[in-house]
Amino acid sequence: MRLYITDPSPYARKCRIVLRERGLIGACEERRADPYADDPDLVDANPIVQVPALLTDTGEVFTDSPLICAWLDAKGTEGPRLLPPEGPDHWRVRQLETLADAGLEMGVKWVLEKRRPEAEQSPSWIARWRTNLDRTLNALEARDIRPDPLDLGVIATGVLVTWLGFRHPEFDWREGRPKLAALSEALEARPSFQETRPG
């Protein structure tokens, strides 16, 4: 297998954590790609040239981190399943994963806006995305998420808050959110998180 990644991508990090937690890291090459340079191999795997993209041993291609993570989880051989296959727990994990991914989407939009020339930036959109991000983090704080048992929702939440500290250091996501701060500290101590820190 081959997983196309960039080191700063939170979406790729989710997949990389699943590889490690489910015992698949030895069976998968992590290939760094430059989406902005239209890396030819990445273009072949994903026509919109985004990471992550997973090329399987049979030539199938999976894009979008929730889909890749679910597929890898189903193929994994070590540790417990990160996405329960059915029932209420399946939907609980999916709901949490989707909420954390929504926070990532707001944060990514904010990053892209900040990269535009200052005269072209939209203060109203930045304010909107930050407000939505605050609401998302408050909703996650209210859920009292624990690091164990680990699942895809917990992983997505941990990746979100670490990435916010990396990309938006001026934004104190910890303020008023002690449960998320404790969750982040516990998750970042895991080898799978330590080996995939953004940089």
C-alpha positions as CSV (number, residue, x, y, z in Angstrom):
1,M,0.0,0.0,0.0
2,R,1.0,3.6,-0.5
3,L,-0.3,6.6,1.5
4,Y,0.3,10.0,0.0
5,I,0.9,12.5,2.8
6,T,2.3,15.9,3.8
7,D,3.6,16.3,7.3
8,P,1.5,19.3,8.2
9,S,-1.8,17.8,7.0
10,P,-4.2,16.9,9.8
11,Y,-6.2,14.7,7.5
12,A,-3.1,12.7,6.6
13,R,-2.2,12.5,10.2
14,K,-5.4,10.8,11.1
15,C,-4.7,8.1,8.6
16,R,-1.1,7.8,9.7
17,I,-2.3,7.3,13.3
18,V,-4.7,4.5,12.2
19,L,-1.9,2.8,10.3
20,R,0.1,2.6,13.5
21,E,-2.7,1.8,15.9
22,R,-4.0,-1.1,13.7
23,G,-0.6,-2.6,12.9
24,L,-0.4,-1.7,9.3
25,I,2.6,0.6,9.2
26,G,4.9,-2.1,8.0
27,A,2.6,-2.9,5.0
28,C,2.2,0.7,3.9
29,E,4.7,3.2,2.4
30,E,4.1,6.8,3.5
31,R,5.0,8.8,0.4
32,R,5.4,12.6,0.9
33,A,3.9,14.5,-2.0
34,D,3.7,18.2,-2.9
35,P,0.1,19.0,-3.9
36,Y,1.0,22.5,-4.9
37,A,3.6,21.2,-7.4
38,D,1.0,18.8,-8.9
39,D,3.1,15.8,-8.0
40,P,2.4,13.4,-10.9
41,D,1.9,10.3,-8.7
42,L,-0.6,12.2,-6.5
43,V,-2.4,13.5,-9.6
44,D,-2.8,9.9,-10.8
45,A,-4.2,8.9,-7.4
46,N,-6.4,11.9,-6.8
47,P,-7.5,14.2,-9.6
48,I,-8.0,17.1,-7.2
49,V,-4.4,16.6,-5.9
50,Q,-5.1,16.5,-2.2
51,V,-3.7,14.4,0.6
52,P,-4.3,11.9,1.9
53,A,-4.8,9.5,-0.9
54,L,-4.4,5.7,-0.4
55,L,-3.3,3.3,-3.2
56,T,-4.0,-0.3,-2.2
57,D,-2.0,-3.3,-3.3
58,T,-4.8,-4.2,-5.7
59,G,-4.7,-0.8,-7.4
60,E,-7.8,0.7,-5.7
61,V,-7.6,4.3,-4.7
62,F,-9.3,5.8,-1.6
63,T,-9.4,9.5,-0.9
64,D,-11.0,11.5,1.9
65,S,-9.6,10.8,5.4
66,P,-12.8,9.3,7.0
67,L,-13.1,6.8,4.1
68,I,-9.4,5.9,4.2
69,C,-9.4,5.6,8.0
70,A,-12.4,3.3,7.9
71,W,-10.9,1.1,5.2
72,L,-7.6,0.9,7.1
73,D,-9.4,0.1,10.3
74,A,-11.2,-2.8,8.6
75,K,-7.9,-4.2,7.3
76,G,-6.0,-3.8,10.5
77,T,-4.8,-6.8,12.5
78,E,-3.6,-5.3,15.8
79,G,-5.5,-3.6,18.6
80,P,-9.2,-3.0,18.9
81,R,-11.4,-1.7,16.1
82,L,-11.4,2.1,15.9
83,L,-14.8,2.2,14.2
84,P,-17.3,-0.3,15.6
85,P,-18.8,-2.1,12.6
86,E,-22.4,-1.6,13.6
87,G,-24.9,-0.4,16.2
88,P,-25.2,2.7,18.3
89,D,-21.4,2.9,19.0
90,H,-20.7,3.0,15.2
91,W,-22.9,6.1,14.9
92,R,-21.6,7.7,18.0
93,V,-18.0,7.5,16.7
94,R,-19.0,8.7,13.3
95,Q,-20.8,11.7,14.8
96,L,-17.8,12.7,16.9
97,E,-15.4,12.2,13.9
98,T,-17.6,14.4,11.7
99,L,-17.8,17.1,14.4
100,A,-14.0,17.2,14.8
101,D,-13.6,17.2,11.0
102,A,-15.9,20.2,10.8
103,G,-13.7,22.0,13.2
104,L,-10.7,21.2,10.9
105,E,-12.5,22.5,7.9
106,M,-13.1,25.9,9.7
107,G,-9.4,26.0,10.7
108,V,-8.2,25.1,7.2
109,K,-10.4,27.9,5.6
110,W,-8.9,30.3,8.1
111,V,-5.4,29.3,7.2
112,L,-6.1,29.7,3.5
113,E,-7.6,33.1,4.1
114,K,-4.5,34.2,6.1
115,R,-2.3,33.2,3.2
116,R,-3.9,35.6,0.8
117,P,-2.4,39.1,0.5
118,E,-3.6,41.2,3.4
119,A,-5.6,43.6,1.2
120,E,-7.6,40.6,-0.2
121,Q,-8.4,38.9,3.1
122,S,-11.9,39.0,4.4
123,P,-12.2,39.9,8.1
124,S,-15.9,38.9,8.0
125,W,-15.2,35.4,6.8
126,I,-12.3,35.0,9.2
127,A,-14.6,36.1,12.1
128,R,-17.3,33.6,10.9
129,W,-14.9,30.7,10.7
130,R,-13.4,31.5,14.1
131,T,-16.9,31.7,15.6
132,N,-17.8,28.4,14.1
133,L,-14.5,26.9,15.4
134,D,-15.2,28.2,18.9
135,R,-18.7,26.6,18.8
136,T,-17.3,23.3,17.6
137,L,-14.6,23.2,20.3
138,N,-17.3,24.1,22.9
139,A,-19.4,21.2,21.7
140,L,-16.4,18.8,21.9
141,E,-15.6,20.0,25.4
142,A,-19.2,19.3,26.4
143,R,-18.9,15.7,25.3
144,D,-16.2,14.9,27.9
145,I,-14.2,12.8,25.5
146,R,-11.8,10.3,27.0
147,P,-8.6,9.0,25.5
148,D,-9.5,5.4,26.1
149,P,-11.0,3.5,24.5
150,L,-9.4,5.0,21.4
151,D,-11.6,5.4,18.3
152,L,-11.8,7.4,15.1
153,G,-13.8,10.2,16.8
154,V,-11.2,10.5,19.6
155,I,-8.4,10.5,17.1
156,A,-10.0,13.2,15.0
157,T,-10.6,15.3,18.1
158,G,-7.0,15.0,19.2
159,V,-5.7,15.8,15.7
160,L,-7.9,18.9,15.5
161,V,-6.6,20.5,18.7
162,T,-2.9,19.7,18.1
163,W,-3.2,21.1,14.6
164,L,-4.9,24.3,15.8
165,G,-1.9,24.9,18.1
166,F,0.4,24.3,15.1
167,R,-1.3,26.4,12.5
168,H,-3.1,29.0,14.7
169,P,-0.7,29.6,17.7
170,E,-2.4,32.9,18.3
171,F,-5.7,31.1,19.0
172,D,-5.8,29.7,22.5
173,W,-8.1,26.7,22.0
174,R,-7.3,25.5,25.6
175,E,-8.9,28.5,27.3
176,G,-12.0,27.4,29.1
177,R,-11.7,23.8,27.8
178,P,-9.8,21.8,30.4
179,K,-11.2,18.5,29.2
180,L,-10.0,18.9,25.7
181,A,-6.6,20.1,27.0
182,A,-6.4,16.9,29.2
183,L,-7.4,14.8,26.2
184,S,-4.7,16.3,24.0
185,E,-2.0,15.7,26.6
186,A,-3.0,12.1,27.0
187,L,-3.2,11.4,23.3
188,E,0.0,13.1,22.4
189,A,1.8,10.8,24.7
190,R,0.8,7.8,22.6
191,P,3.6,6.6,20.2
192,S,1.2,6.8,17.2
193,F,0.7,10.5,17.9
194,Q,4.3,11.2,18.8
195,E,5.5,9.7,15.5
196,T,3.1,11.8,13.4
197,R,3.3,15.3,14.9
198,P,2.8,18.0,12.4
199,G,5.9,19.9,11.2
